[in-house]
Amino acid sequence: QVQLVESGGGLVQPGGSLRLSCAASGTIFSIYVMRWYRQAPGKQRELVASIESSSGITRYSDSVKGRFTISRDDIKNTLYLQMNSLKPEDTAVYYCYRIQESTGYWGQGTQVTVSS
């Protein structure tokens, strides 16, 4: 079992920045894929960014490319999402997701609100 705990959400003005963290604990394997998803009210959950453990390859949705950066610290078992130039449409609950040994795990989510 793996537990994921997100933190770092909050209220920020348009154009501002936030950094989300996702701490993993439990049975951690070194080969994994981790992703950030978000879900806005009344909308489907969408994939925002992903990172592969072995290659370090990162991918982003078109809506956040150039503004968000996904990274990881394998010593701390922590995933990050640096979000810059935030827009009101980035408002959502952000979730981290980990896949290892063909099993997926979700965090509980953290709210990000972009508003003046």
C-alpha positions, 0 to 999 in steps of 0.5 A, spaced: 500 500 500 502 507 498 499 513 501 499 520 498 498 526 501 498 533 497 499 540 500 501 547 498 494 549 495 491 555 497 488 562 494 492 566 489 491 572 485 492 571 477 499 571 475 501 568 482 505 562 483 504 556 488 508 549 489 504 543 490 507 537 494 505 530 494 509 526 499 508 518 498 509 513 504 508 506 505 511 500 500 515 505 495 518 502 489 523 505 485 520 504 478 514 508 478 510 513 474 507 519 477 502 524 475 498 530 477 491 531 475 486 536 477 478 537 477 474 543 477 467 544 479 462 540 474 468 538 469 471 531 468 478 530 472 484 532 467 491 530 466 496 536 468 503 533 468 506 526 469 513 524 470 517 517 469 522 515 474 527 511 470 527 516 464 525 522 468 521 524 462 516 529 463 509 531 459 504 536 460 497 538 458 497 544 453 493 548 458 499 548 462 505 547 458 510 553 459 507 555 466 507 548 470 513 544 472 513 537 475 519 534 479 520 529 484 525 528 490 526 520 490 530 521 497 524 524 500 519 520 496 516 527 494 513 529 487 512 537 486 508 541 481 511 548 481 505 553 478 507 559 475 503 565 471 496 562 474 490 563 471 482 563 474 481 557 469 487 553 473 482 553 479 481 546 481 482 540 486 489 538 484 490 530 485 497 526 485 497 519 482 502 514 483 503 507 479 507 502 481 507 495 480 501 496 475 497 499 481 495 506 482 494 510 488 490 517 489 492 522 494 486 526 497 487 532 493 488 539 495 484 546 493 487 551 488 483 557 487 486 563 483 482 569 484 482 576 485 
